[in-house]
Every structure is written in C-alpha cells, then in structure tokens.
Amino acid sequence: GTRDTDDCVHSFIAIKPDGVQRGLIGPIISRFENRGFKLVGIKLVSPSKKHLEEHYADLAEKSFFQGLIAYMGSGPVCAMIWEGRDAVKTGRSILGATNPLASAPGTIRGDFALDVGRNVCHGSDTVDNAKKEIALWFEETEIQSWKPAAFDWVY
Ligand code: RTP
C-alpha cells in the first residue's frame, strides 16, 4: 500500500499520449531512476472519457477542459507510481512548470515541451491527490513493494 509519511510517499506520474508517441517513456523513466526514486507500478492505459473526467474533475469549469480530455484520450498513457523521499514535491520539480514556456531547462517539460496543451507528463500536486490518483489508476495488486537485494557480489 501507499506509505503516507510526509517525506516518503508514492506519487502518481503519467506520461501523456504525446510523450508516449514521441518515444519519451525511456528518458522520463531514466530521470526518476537516476534521481533515486523506485518504480512500484507501471502500465499502459487507454483511459475512458469518464476516467479522465474523474481524474481532472477539479478542472471541469476550465475553458480548456474538453480539449484536455480529448488530448489525454488520444492514445495510450503510461501510468506509473514512483516511491521515494518527498516523491510528490520532487516529482513535480522533475517535471517542471505546467506551462513549458516557464519550465526550467533540466526539467522534463523544460527539455522536451513547448506547448501547455502538449506538456508530455502529469504529476500529482499534493500527497492527498497522489492517493486519489493512485486509487483511480491502479488496483492494489498492481502496486509492488520491493527492496533491492544486497549487492554482496559486487567487489
Ligand atoms: P498535470 O495535472 O497534468 O500535472 O498538470 P498541472 O497540475 O501542472 O496543471 P493543471 O492546472 O492541473 O492542468 C492540467 C493540465 O491541463 C492542461 N492545460 N491546458 N490550454 C491551457 O491553458 C491549459 N492549461 C492547462 C495541461 O496539459 C496541464 O498539464
């Protein structure tokens, strides 16, 4: 299950259809692995309109809502759960600002995106939302709890 102390949590990170189609699954996963996060859930999903409307329920009144739902449903999404210290906050900093024009170079959006409507990835913005999003996108049985074995064969 999701650990819920402040500094060691799960975050829901998704590679949006543009990121999947551009071949960015590998580079995006590498950035989280390189930072020291642990992958505990991953799958390709073709989310239904209803599922996406639930995921983005907070944005239902926005002018871009229908376009956002269409974009997110335009192809497979790579849904992931990453575990580690401050996973929600640090995950957001790895992704960069929502609008790629404001995202710092070195962030995923700052390096791979230009358009807020094609910004490659999603990350939970609070620990509460991470829990909701993980419950929406994953079954409990799809979440792994694992530790690396001791590297006692490395000299
Ligand atoms: P996300 O949920 O995807 O990580 O994005 P976020 O929290 O950084 O940003 P949020 O305000 O929740 O917006 C969700 C997604 O909606 C799209 N968007 N389009 N056309 C627009 O003005 C506009 N504004 C936001 C983006 O794809 C954004 O990630």
Backbone and ligand atoms as CSV (ligand in chain L), in Angstrom:
chain,resi,resn,atom,element,x,y,z
A,1,GLY,N,N,0.828,-1.225,0.000
A,1,GLY,CA,C,0.000,0.000,0.000
A,1,GLY,C,C,0.852,1.261,0.000
A,2,THR,N,N,0.189,2.383,-0.112
A,2,THR,CA,C,0.876,3.664,-0.177
A,2,THR,C,C,1.389,4.051,1.206
A,3,ARG,N,N,2.667,4.355,1.287
A,3,ARG,CA,C,3.201,4.872,2.542
A,3,ARG,C,C,2.841,6.334,2.618
A,4,ASP,N,N,2.520,6.815,3.796
A,4,ASP,CA,C,1.962,8.161,3.842
A,4,ASP,C,C,2.619,9.069,4.868
A,5,THR,N,N,3.891,8.816,5.194
A,5,THR,CA,C,4.590,9.837,5.965
A,5,THR,C,C,4.898,10.985,5.019
A,6,ASP,N,N,5.211,12.157,5.604
A,6,ASP,CA,C,5.407,13.335,4.762
A,6,ASP,C,C,6.560,13.180,3.795
A,7,ASP,N,N,7.627,12.509,4.235
A,7,ASP,CA,C,8.824,12.559,3.409
A,7,ASP,C,C,9.058,11.273,2.627
A,8,CYS,N,N,8.190,10.285,2.749
A,8,CYS,CA,C,8.398,9.062,1.973
A,8,CYS,C,C,7.057,8.583,1.464
A,9,VAL,N,N,6.739,8.944,0.249
A,9,VAL,CA,C,5.397,8.699,-0.268
A,9,VAL,C,C,5.481,8.188,-1.699
A,10,HIS,N,N,4.333,7.815,-2.162
A,10,HIS,CA,C,4.172,7.476,-3.569
A,10,HIS,C,C,3.609,8.685,-4.308
A,11,SER,N,N,4.070,8.896,-5.530
A,11,SER,CA,C,3.425,9.880,-6.399
A,11,SER,C,C,2.937,9.186,-7.659
A,12,PHE,N,N,1.826,9.683,-8.186
A,12,PHE,CA,C,1.321,9.207,-9.470
A,12,PHE,C,C,1.911,10.087,-10.565
A,13,ILE,N,N,2.647,9.468,-11.464
A,13,ILE,CA,C,3.261,10.174,-12.591
A,13,ILE,C,C,2.760,9.505,-13.870
A,14,ALA,N,N,2.295,10.308,-14.817
A,14,ALA,CA,C,1.813,9.721,-16.070
A,14,ALA,C,C,2.525,10.367,-17.245
A,15,ILE,N,N,2.889,9.538,-18.211
A,15,ILE,CA,C,3.409,10.057,-19.480
A,15,ILE,C,C,2.213,10.158,-20.412
A,16,LYS,N,N,1.908,11.379,-20.831
A,16,LYS,CA,C,0.708,11.665,-21.624
A,16,LYS,C,C,0.878,11.118,-23.048
A,17,PRO,N,N,-0.220,11.065,-23.829
A,17,PRO,CA,C,-0.124,10.453,-25.162
A,17,PRO,C,C,0.979,11.055,-26.047
A,18,ASP,N,N,1.213,12.352,-25.960
A,18,ASP,CA,C,2.285,12.949,-26.787
A,18,ASP,C,C,3.651,12.420,-26.368
A,19,GLY,N,N,3.860,12.232,-25.069
A,19,GLY,CA,C,5.133,11.703,-24.580
A,19,GLY,C,C,5.347,10.258,-25.014
A,20,VAL,N,N,4.284,9.444,-24.941
A,20,VAL,CA,C,4.378,8.052,-25.390
A,20,VAL,C,C,4.686,8.021,-26.889
A,21,GLN,N,N,3.958,8.831,-27.671
A,21,GLN,CA,C,4.104,8.801,-29.130
A,21,GLN,C,C,5.469,9.321,-29.582
A,22,ARG,N,N,6.064,10.200,-28.793
A,22,ARG,CA,C,7.380,10.747,-29.151
A,22,ARG,C,C,8.543,9.876,-28.671
A,23,GLY,N,N,8.225,8.744,-28.051
A,23,GLY,CA,C,9.298,7.847,-27.603
A,23,GLY,C,C,9.997,8.340,-26.357
A,24,LEU,N,N,9.259,9.024,-25.483
A,24,LEU,CA,C,9.887,9.613,-24.297
A,24,LEU,C,C,9.682,8.788,-23.023
A,25,ILE,N,N,9.102,7.580,-23.144
A,25,ILE,CA,C,8.914,6.766,-21.933
A,25,ILE,C,C,10.277,6.483,-21.286
A,26,GLY,N,N,11.229,6.037,-22.089
A,26,GLY,CA,C,12.559,5.697,-21.558
A,26,GLY,C,C,13.236,6.878,-20.889
A,27,PRO,N,N,13.400,8.003,-21.606
A,27,PRO,CA,C,14.049,9.167,-20.992
A,27,PRO,C,C,13.357,9.651,-19.719
A,28,ILE,N,N,12.038,9.592,-19.687
A,28,ILE,CA,C,11.330,10.079,-18.496
A,28,ILE,C,C,11.555,9.119,-17.328
A,29,ILE,N,N,11.463,7.826,-17.584
A,29,ILE,CA,C,11.738,6.851,-16.514
A,29,ILE,C,C,13.172,7.024,-16.002
A,30,SER,N,N,14.115,7.228,-16.926
A,30,SER,CA,C,15.521,7.387,-16.510
A,30,SER,C,C,15.703,8.541,-15.542
A,31,ARG,N,N,15.005,9.630,-15.777
A,31,ARG,CA,C,15.174,10.785,-14.888
A,31,ARG,C,C,14.731,10.459,-13.461
A,32,PHE,N,N,13.642,9.701,-13.326
A,32,PHE,CA,C,13.187,9.316,-11.986
A,32,PHE,C,C,14.136,8.281,-11.372
A,33,GLU,N,N,14.576,7.309,-12.170
A,33,GLU,CA,C,15.519,6.311,-11.645
A,33,GLU,C,C,16.835,6.977,-11.238
A,34,ASN,N,N,17.338,7.851,-12.099
A,34,ASN,CA,C,18.617,8.497,-11.802
A,34,ASN,C,C,18.551,9.328,-10.530
A,35,ARG,N,N,17.387,9.908,-10.266
A,35,ARG,CA,C,17.242,10.744,-9.072
A,35,ARG,C,C,17.202,9.907,-7.792
A,36,GLY,N,N,16.913,8.626,-7.954
A,36,GLY,CA,C,16.888,7.739,-6.784
A,36,GLY,C,C,15.499,7.249,-6.412
A,37,PHE,N,N,14.523,7.530,-7.249
A,37,PHE,CA,C,13.175,7.023,-6.972
A,37,PHE,C,C,13.043,5.572,-7.408
A,38,LYS,N,N,12.073,4.893,-6.792
A,38,LYS,CA,C,11.838,3.473,-7.053
A,38,LYS,C,C,10.490,3.314,-7.761
A,39,LEU,N,N,10.514,2.572,-8.871
A,39,LEU,CA,C,9.278,2.312,-9.622
A,39,LEU,C,C,8.507,1.189,-8.927
A,40,VAL,N,N,7.273,1.459,-8.522
A,40,VAL,CA,C,6.481,0.419,-7.842
A,40,VAL,C,C,5.192,0.073,-8.584
A,41,GLY,N,N,4.907,0.802,-9.682
A,41,GLY,CA,C,3.742,0.470,-10.503
A,41,GLY,C,C,3.907,1.080,-11.881
A,42,ILE,N,N,3.537,0.327,-12.913
A,42,ILE,CA,C,3.619,0.872,-14.276
A,42,ILE,C,C,2.707,0.081,-15.205
A,43,LYS,N,N,1.991,0.791,-16.068
A,43,LYS,CA,C,1.199,0.136,-17.117
A,43,LYS,C,C,0.811,1.149,-18.185
A,44,LEU,N,N,0.528,0.626,-19.398
A,44,LEU,CA,C,-0.030,1.450,-20.468
A,44,LEU,C,C,-1.542,1.346,-20.392
A,45,VAL,N,N,-2.194,2.498,-20.413
A,45,VAL,CA,C,-3.642,2.547,-20.267
A,45,VAL,C,C,-4.231,3.388,-21.386
A,46,SER,N,N,-5.371,2.969,-21.928
A,46,SER,CA,C,-6.159,3.834,-22.807
A,46,SER,C,C,-7.373,4.278,-22.003
A,47,PRO,N,N,-7.239,5.420,-21.315
A,47,PRO,CA,C,-8.284,5.806,-20.356
A,47,PRO,C,C,-9.582,6.199,-21.061
A,48,SER,N,N,-10.713,5.831,-20.457
A,48,SER,CA,C,-12.016,6.244,-20.989
A,48,SER,C,C,-12.245,7.729,-20.694
A,49,LYS,N,N,-13.206,8.304,-21.408
A,49,LYS,CA,C,-13.572,9.703,-21.180
A,49,LYS,C,C,-14.009,9.892,-19.720
A,50,LYS,N,N,-14.793,8.946,-19.224
A,50,LYS,CA,C,-15.287,9.028,-17.842
A,50,LYS,C,C,-14.123,9.021,-16.834
A,51,HIS,N,N,-13.146,8.141,-17.093
A,51,HIS,CA,C,-11.974,8.051,-16.223
A,51,HIS,C,C,-11.205,9.387,-16.210
A,52,LEU,N,N,-11.037,9.964,-17.395
A,52,LEU,CA,C,-10.293,11.229,-17.487
A,52,LEU,C,C,-11.072,12.376,-16.850
A,53,GLU,N,N,-12.387,12.360,-17.010
A,53,GLU,CA,C,-13.205,13.415,-16.387
A,53,GLU,C,C,-13.102,13.326,-14.871
A,54,GLU,N,N,-12.974,12.106,-14.351
A,54,GLU,CA,C,-12.795,11.956,-12.907
A,54,GLU,C,C,-11.398,12.427,-12.494
A,55,HIS,N,N,-10.393,12.037,-13.283
A,55,HIS,CA,C,-9.016,12.443,-12.963
A,55,HIS,C,C,-8.886,13.970,-12.923
A,56,TYR,N,N,-9.526,14.644,-13.878
A,56,TYR,CA,C,-9.406,16.102,-13.982
A,56,TYR,C,C,-10.654,16.832,-13.470
A,57,ALA,N,N,-11.409,16.198,-12.541
A,57,ALA,CA,C,-12.665,16.781,-12.043
A,57,ALA,C,C,-12.497,18.225,-11.562
A,58,ASP,N,N,-11.347,18.529,-10.954
A,58,ASP,CA,C,-11.112,19.883,-10.427
A,58,ASP,C,C,-11.079,20.936,-11.527
A,59,LEU,N,N,-10.866,20.511,-12.774
A,59,LEU,CA,C,-10.702,21.467,-13.878
A,59,LEU,C,C,-11.956,21.559,-14.753
A,60,ALA,N,N,-13.063,20.938,-14.285
A,60,ALA,CA,C,-14.271,20.813,-15.122
A,60,ALA,C,C,-14.792,22.149,-15.642
A,61,GLU,N,N,-14.553,23.221,-14.895
A,61,GLU,CA,C,-15.089,24.538,-15.311
A,61,GLU,C,C,-14.151,25.292,-16.248
A,62,LYS,N,N,-12.958,24.751,-16.477
A,62,LYS,CA,C,-11.983,25.490,-17.294
A,62,LYS,C,C,-12.341,25.432,-18.778
A,63,SER,N,N,-11.969,26.485,-19.482
A,63,SER,CA,C,-12.278,26.564,-20.919
A,63,SER,C,C,-11.566,25.461,-21.703
A,64,PHE,N,N,-10.412,25.026,-21.212
A,64,PHE,CA,C,-9.620,24.036,-21.953
A,64,PHE,C,C,-9.988,22.595,-21.582
A,65,PHE,N,N,-11.017,22.419,-20.728
A,65,PHE,CA,C,-11.332,21.088,-20.191
A,65,PHE,C,C,-11.611,20.049,-21.287
A,66,GLN,N,N,-12.514,20.360,-22.240
A,66,GLN,CA,C,-12.871,19.373,-23.269
A,66,GLN,C,C,-11.656,19.029,-24.143
A,67,GLY,N,N,-10.863,20.054,-24.459
A,67,GLY,CA,C,-9.647,19.823,-25.252
A,67,GLY,C,C,-8.653,18.950,-24.496
A,68,LEU,N,N,-8.555,19.190,-23.198
A,68,LEU,CA,C,-7.654,18.402,-22.349
A,68,LEU,C,C,-8.090,16.931,-22.314
A,69,ILE,N,N,-9.400,16.697,-22.181
A,69,ILE,CA,C,-9.914,15.319,-22.133
A,69,ILE,C,C,-9.655,14.613,-23.480
A,70,ALA,N,N,-9.860,15.357,-24.580
A,70,ALA,CA,C,-9.636,14.774,-25.912
A,70,ALA,C,C,-8.151,14.423,-26.107
A,71,TYR,N,N,-7.278,15.345,-25.715
A,71,TYR,CA,C,-5.825,15.127,-25.801
A,71,TYR,C,C,-5.405,13.913,-24.975
A,72,MET,N,N,-5.886,13.826,-23.749
A,72,MET,CA,C,-5.483,12.726,-22.862
A,72,MET,C,C,-6.047,11.382,-23.311
A,73,GLY,N,N,-7.110,11.427,-24.108
A,73,GLY,CA,C,-7.704,10.189,-24.602
A,73,GLY,C,C,-7.264,9.848,-26.016
A,74,SER,N,N,-6.280,10.580,-26.537
A,74,SER,CA,C,-5.904,10.424,-27.950
A,74,SER,C,C,-4.939,9.264,-28.194
A,75,GLY,N,N,-4.513,8.571,-27.144
A,75,GLY,CA,C,-3.606,7.436,-27.290
A,75,GLY,C,C,-3.235,6.921,-25.924
A,76,PRO,N,N,-2.441,5.841,-25.886
A,76,PRO,CA,C,-2.101,5.272,-24.582
A,76,PRO,C,C,-1.339,6.254,-23.689
A,77,VAL,N,N,-1.604,6.134,-22.413
A,77,VAL,CA,C,-0.922,6.888,-21.355
A,77,VAL,C,C,-0.088,5.882,-20.575
A,78,CYS,N,N,1.129,6.235,-20.222
A,78,CYS,CA,C,1.945,5.369,-19.376
A,78,CYS,C,C,1.777,5.819,-17.929
A,79,ALA,N,N,1.011,5.034,-17.173
A,79,ALA,CA,C,0.693,5.361,-15.775
A,79,ALA,C,C,1.730,4.720,-14.861
A,80,MET,N,N,2.278,5.509,-13.944
A,80,MET,CA,C,3.337,4.996,-13.066
A,80,MET,C,C,3.133,5.455,-11.629
A,81,ILE,N,N,3.666,4.654,-10.713
A,81,ILE,CA,C,3.766,5.062,-9.313
A,81,ILE,C,C,5.239,5.021,-8.937
A,82,TRP,N,N,5.730,6.153,-8.463
A,82,TRP,CA,C,7.131,6.257,-8.029
A,82,TRP,C,C,7.173,6.479,-6.527
A,83,GLU,N,N,8.106,5.783,-5.882
A,83,GLU,CA,C,8.248,5.861,-4.426
A,83,GLU,C,C,9.583,6.494,-4.067
A,84,GLY,N,N,9.557,7.322,-3.030
A,84,GLY,CA,C,10.815,7.874,-2.538
A,84,GLY,C,C,10.576,9.080,-1.668
A,85,ARG,N,N,11.638,9.604,-1.133
A,85,ARG,CA,C,11.542,10.747,-0.228
A,85,ARG,C,C,10.944,11.951,-0.963
A,86,ASP,N,N,9.921,12.525,-0.354
A,86,ASP,CA,C,9.265,13.702,-0.946
A,86,ASP,C,C,8.876,13.468,-2.404
A,87,ALA,N,N,8.323,12.286,-2.684
A,87,ALA,CA,C,8.075,11.910,-4.079
A,87,ALA,C,C,7.124,12.874,-4.802
A,88,VAL,N,N,6.144,13.417,-4.082
A,88,VAL,CA,C,5.178,14.302,-4.751
A,88,VAL,C,C,5.849,15.618,-5.143
A,89,LYS,N,N,6.470,16.251,-4.159
A,89,LYS,CA,C,7.091,17.554,-4.415
A,89,LYS,C,C,8.274,17.419,-5.380
A,90,THR,N,N,9.113,16.436,-5.137
A,90,THR,CA,C,10.280,16.268,-6.002
A,90,THR,C,C,9.860,15.825,-7.403
A,91,GLY,N,N,8.787,15.005,-7.462
A,91,GLY,CA,C,8.268,14.609,-8.772
A,91,GLY,C,C,7.866,15.815,-9.591
A,92,ARG,N,N,7.168,16.746,-8.956
A,92,ARG,CA,C,6.761,17.970,-9.665
A,92,ARG,C,C,7.983,18.755,-10.121
A,93,SER,N,N,9.025,18.788,-9.319
A,93,SER,CA,C,10.208,19.562,-9.728
A,93,SER,C,C,10.938,18.869,-10.874
A,94,ILE,N,N,10.887,17.540,-10.926
A,94,ILE,CA,C,11.485,16.823,-12.064
A,94,ILE,C,C,10.686,17.109,-13.342
A,95,LEU,N,N,9.352,17.214,-13.219
A,95,LEU,CA,C,8.520,17.502,-14.402
A,95,LEU,C,C,8.706,18.929,-14.890
A,96,GLY,N,N,8.825,19.885,-13.977
A,96,GLY,CA,C,8.914,21.300,-14.360
A,96,GLY,C,C,7.546,21.954,-14.341
A,97,ALA,N,N,7.534,23.270,-14.554
A,97,ALA,CA,C,6.289,24.047,-14.504
A,97,ALA,C,C,5.296,23.535,-15.537
A,98,THR,N,N,3.989,23.675,-15.214
A,98,THR,CA,C,2.916,23.187,-16.090
A,98,THR,C,C,3.041,23.732,-17.508
A,99,ASN,N,N,3.284,25.040,-17.616
A,99,ASN,CA,C,3.472,25.654,-18.933
A,99,ASN,C,C,4.943,25.547,-19.330
A,100,PRO,N,N,5.227,24.756,-20.362
A,100,PRO,CA,C,6.635,24.514,-20.728
A,100,PRO,C,C,7.422,25.786,-21.027
A,101,LEU,N,N,6.724,26.864,-21.399
A,101,LEU,CA,C,7.449,28.115,-21.635
A,101,LEU,C,C,8.071,28.638,-20.354
A,102,ALA,N,N,7.532,28.200,-19.219
A,102,ALA,CA,C,8.054,28.627,-17.916
A,102,ALA,C,C,8.872,27.538,-17.239
A,103,SER,N,N,9.002,26.375,-17.864
A,103,SER,CA,C,9.718,25.265,-17.234
A,103,SER,C,C,11.223,25.461,-17.400
A,104,ALA,N,N,11.957,25.255,-16.318
A,104,ALA,CA,C,13.406,25.431,-16.370
A,104,ALA,C,C,14.047,24.332,-17.218
A,105,PRO,N,N,15.080,24.694,-18.001
A,105,PRO,CA,C,15.883,23.658,-18.654
A,105,PRO,C,C,16.389,22.682,-17.589
A,106,GLY,N,N,16.453,21.405,-17.943
A,106,GLY,CA,C,16.838,20.388,-16.964
A,106,GLY,C,C,15.626,19.668,-16.397
A,107,THR,N,N,14.465,20.282,-16.531
A,107,THR,CA,C,13.228,19.575,-16.173
A,107,THR,C,C,12.713,18.855,-17.422
A,108,ILE,N,N,11.797,17.908,-17.229
A,108,ILE,CA,C,11.268,17.166,-18.382
A,108,ILE,C,C,10.576,18.119,-19.349
A,109,ARG,N,N,9.657,18.934,-18.821
A,109,ARG,CA,C,8.958,19.854,-19.727
A,109,ARG,C,C,9.889,20.918,-20.279
A,110,GLY,N,N,10.847,21.365,-19.477
A,110,GLY,CA,C,11.806,22.373,-19.929
A,110,GLY,C,C,12.725,21.859,-21.022
A,111,ASP,N,N,12.884,20.548,-21.082
A,111,ASP,CA,C,13.759,19.966,-22.107
A,111,ASP,C,C,12.991,19.382,-23.294
A,112,PHE,N,N,11.720,18.993,-23.091
A,112,PHE,CA,C,11.017,18.239,-24.135
A,112,PHE,C,C,9.725,18.878,-24.632
A,113,ALA,N,N,9.299,20.009,-24.090
A,113,ALA,CA,C,7.979,20.533,-24.464
A,113,ALA,C,C,7.991,22.042,-24.662
A,114,LEU,N,N,6.992,22.511,-25.417
A,114,LEU,CA,C,6.823,23.946,-25.680
A,114,LEU,C,C,5.408,24.428,-25.430
A,115,ASP,N,N,4.431,23.511,-25.501
A,115,ASP,CA,C,3.016,23.880,-25.525
A,115,ASP,C,C,2.325,23.326,-24.279
A,116,VAL,N,N,1.602,24.167,-23.552
A,116,VAL,CA,C,0.923,23.707,-22.323
A,116,VAL,C,C,-0.094,22.615,-22.634
A,117,GLY,N,N,-0.627,22.631,-23.849
A,117,GLY,CA,C,-1.582,21.615,-24.267
A,117,GLY,C,C,-0.932,20.324,-24.746
A,118,ARG,N,N,0.402,20.288,-24.763
A,118,ARG,CA,C,1.152,19.074,-25.139
A,118,ARG,C,C,2.382,19.003,-24.244
A,119,ASN,N,N,2.104,18.915,-22.936
A,119,ASN,CA,C,3.228,19.060,-21.996
A,119,ASN,C,C,3.765,17.744,-21.438
A,120,VAL,N,N,3.526,16.641,-22.185
A,120,VAL,CA,C,4.286,15.391,-22.058
A,120,VAL,C,C,4.010,14.524,-20.820
A,121,CYS,N,N,3.756,15.170,-19.679
A,121,CYS,CA,C,3.673,14.378,-18.448
A,121,CYS,C,C,2.728,15.007,-17.439
A,122,HIS,N,N,2.321,14.179,-16.488
A,122,HIS,CA,C,1.489,14.622,-15.367
A,122,HIS,C,C,2.129,14.150,-14.078
A,123,GLY,N,N,2.032,14.954,-13.036
A,123,GLY,CA,C,2.449,14.503,-11.714
A,123,GLY,C,C,1.495,15.021,-10.654
A,124,SER,N,N,1.189,14.191,-9.673
A,124,SER,CA,C,0.305,14.614,-8.569
A,124,SER,C,C,0.850,15.885,-7.926
A,125,ASP,N,N,-0.068,16.783,-7.519
A,125,ASP,CA,C,0.411,18.045,-6.941
A,125,ASP,C,C,0.380,18.077,-5.413
A,126,THR,N,N,-0.344,17.143,-4.783
A,126,THR,CA,C,-0.333,17.055,-3.314
A,126,THR,C,C,-0.344,15.575,-2.928
A,127,VAL,N,N,0.022,15.304,-1.674
A,127,VAL,CA,C,0.020,13.919,-1.193
A,127,VAL,C,C,-1.403,13.363,-1.227
A,128,ASP,N,N,-2.394,14.190,-0.867
A,128,ASP,CA,C,-3.801,13.748,-0.928
A,128,ASP,C,C,-4.213,13.386,-2.344
A,129,ASN,N,N,-3.855,14.242,-3.299
A,129,ASN,CA,C,-4.210,13.949,-4.695
A,129,ASN,C,C,-3.456,12.732,-5.214
A,130,ALA,N,N,-2.227,12.540,-4.750
A,130,ALA,CA,C,-1.476,11.341,-5.158
A,130,ALA,C,C,-2.240,10.093,-4.741
A,131,LYS,N,N,-2.747,10.098,-3.523
A,131,LYS,CA,C,-3.507,8.923,-3.040
A,131,LYS,C,C,-4.748,8.701,-3.882
A,132,LYS,N,N,-5.466,9.794,-4.183
A,132,LYS,CA,C,-6.689,9.674,-5.002
A,132,LYS,C,C,-6.357,9.163,-6.393
A,133,GLU,N,N,-5.305,9.727,-6.997
A,133,GLU,CA,C,-4.953,9.360,-8.374
A,133,GLU,C,C,-4.455,7.919,-8.452
A,134,ILE,N,N,-3.665,7.507,-7.470
A,134,ILE,CA,C,-3.183,6.109,-7.447
A,134,ILE,C,C,-4.379,5.167,-7.333
A,135,ALA,N,N,-5.350,5.516,-6.489
A,135,ALA,CA,C,-6.546,4.668,-6.328
A,135,ALA,C,C,-7.391,4.655,-7.599
A,136,LEU,N,N,-7.385,5.779,-8.334
A,136,LEU,CA,C,-8.172,5.850,-9.576
A,136,LEU,C,C,-7.519,5.037,-10.698
A,137,TRP,N,N,-6.199,5.055,-10.779
A,137,TRP,CA,C,-5.495,4.453,-11.930
A,137,TRP,C,C,-5.005,3.034,-11.678
A,138,PHE,N,N,-4.841,2.643,-10.412
A,138,PHE,CA,C,-4.242,1.335,-10.100
A,138,PHE,C,C,-5.091,0.519,-9.144
A,139,GLU,N,N,-5.055,-0.811,-9.324
A,139,GLU,CA,C,-5.568,-1.758,-8.330
A,139,GLU,C,C,-4.451,-1.963,-7.296
A,140,GLU,N,N,-4.841,-2.273,-6.078
A,140,GLU,CA,C,-3.845,-2.561,-5.025
A,140,GLU,C,C,-2.827,-3.613,-5.477
A,141,THR,N,N,-3.330,-4.650,-6.188
A,141,THR,CA,C,-2.461,-5.772,-6.585
A,141,THR,C,C,-1.458,-5.376,-7.670
A,142,GLU,N,N,-1.627,-4.204,-8.260
A,142,GLU,CA,C,-0.700,-3.746,-9.302
A,142,GLU,C,C,0.443,-2.920,-8.712
A,143,ILE,N,N,0.435,-2.747,-7.389
A,143,ILE,CA,C,1.455,-1.929,-6.738
A,143,ILE,C,C,2.432,-2.856,-6.024
A,144,GLN,N,N,3.716,-2.723,-6.367
A,144,GLN,CA,C,4.739,-3.601,-5.804
A,144,GLN,C,C,5.392,-2.948,-4.597
A,145,SER,N,N,5.760,-3.789,-3.645
A,145,SER,CA,C,6.565,-3.340,-2.517
A,145,SER,C,C,7.863,-4.134,-2.605
A,146,TRP,N,N,8.987,-3.464,-2.857
A,146,TRP,CA,C,10.214,-4.229,-3.048
A,146,TRP,C,C,11.436,-3.439,-2.601
A,147,LYS,N,N,12.461,-4.203,-2.246
A,147,LYS,CA,C,13.747,-3.603,-1.892
A,147,LYS,C,C,14.828,-4.287,-2.706
A,148,PRO,N,N,15.854,-3.525,-3.130
A,148,PRO,CA,C,16.941,-4.173,-3.861
A,148,PRO,C,C,17.669,-5.173,-2.961
A,149,ALA,N,N,18.108,-6.294,-3.545
A,149,ALA,CA,C,18.910,-7.255,-2.791
A,149,ALA,C,C,20.266,-6.629,-2.472
A,150,ALA,N,N,20.930,-7.142,-1.439
A,150,ALA,CA,C,22.268,-6.650,-1.109
A,150,ALA,C,C,23.212,-6.959,-2.277
A,151,PHE,N,N,24.048,-5.986,-2.620
A,151,PHE,CA,C,24.968,-6.196,-3.742
A,151,PHE,C,C,26.243,-6.858,-3.242
A,152,ASP,N,N,26.130,-8.029,-2.588
A,152,ASP,CA,C,27.325,-8.620,-1.991
A,152,ASP,C,C,28.159,-9.377,-3.012
A,153,TRP,N,N,27.718,-9.356,-4.299
A,153,TRP,CA,C,28.519,-9.950,-5.376
A,153,TRP,C,C,29.262,-8.875,-6.154
A,154,VAL,N,N,29.209,-7.618,-5.681
A,154,VAL,CA,C,29.990,-6.549,-6.311
A,154,VAL,C,C,31.202,-6.262,-5.422
A,155,TYR,N,N,32.423,-6.337,-6.002
A,155,TYR,CA,C,33.636,-6.160,-5.192
A,155,TYR,C,C,34.367,-4.885,-5.552
L,1,RTP,P1,P,-0.887,17.953,-14.600
L,1,RTP,O1,O,-2.111,17.768,-13.715
L,1,RTP,O2,O,-1.093,17.437,-15.996
L,1,RTP,O3,O,0.405,17.530,-13.972
L,1,RTP,O4,O,-0.747,19.496,-14.781
L,1,RTP,P2,P,-0.695,20.569,-13.662
L,1,RTP,O5,O,-1.232,20.070,-12.357
L,1,RTP,O6,O,0.687,21.073,-13.674
L,1,RTP,O7,O,-1.670,21.658,-14.268
L,1,RTP,P3,P,-3.250,21.821,-14.157
L,1,RTP,O8,O,-3.510,23.270,-13.947
L,1,RTP,O9,O,-3.846,20.838,-13.222
L,1,RTP,O10,O,-3.675,21.481,-15.647
L,1,RTP,C1,C,-3.764,20.164,-16.049
L,1,RTP,C2,C,-3.337,20.053,-17.469
L,1,RTP,O11,O,-4.244,20.788,-18.296
L,1,RTP,C3,C,-3.564,21.281,-19.428
L,1,RTP,N1,N,-3.731,22.717,-19.507
L,1,RTP,N2,N,-4.037,23.341,-20.623
L,1,RTP,N3,N,-4.729,25.290,-22.517
L,1,RTP,C4,C,-4.427,25.668,-21.299
L,1,RTP,O12,O,-4.407,26.813,-20.959
L,1,RTP,C5,C,-4.103,24.635,-20.327
L,1,RTP,N4,N,-3.834,24.813,-19.050
L,1,RTP,C6,C,-3.588,23.589,-18.529
L,1,RTP,C7,C,-2.107,20.916,-19.296
L,1,RTP,O13,O,-1.866,19.722,-20.041
L,1,RTP,C8,C,-1.976,20.645,-17.810
L,1,RTP,O14,O,-0.916,19.777,-17.534
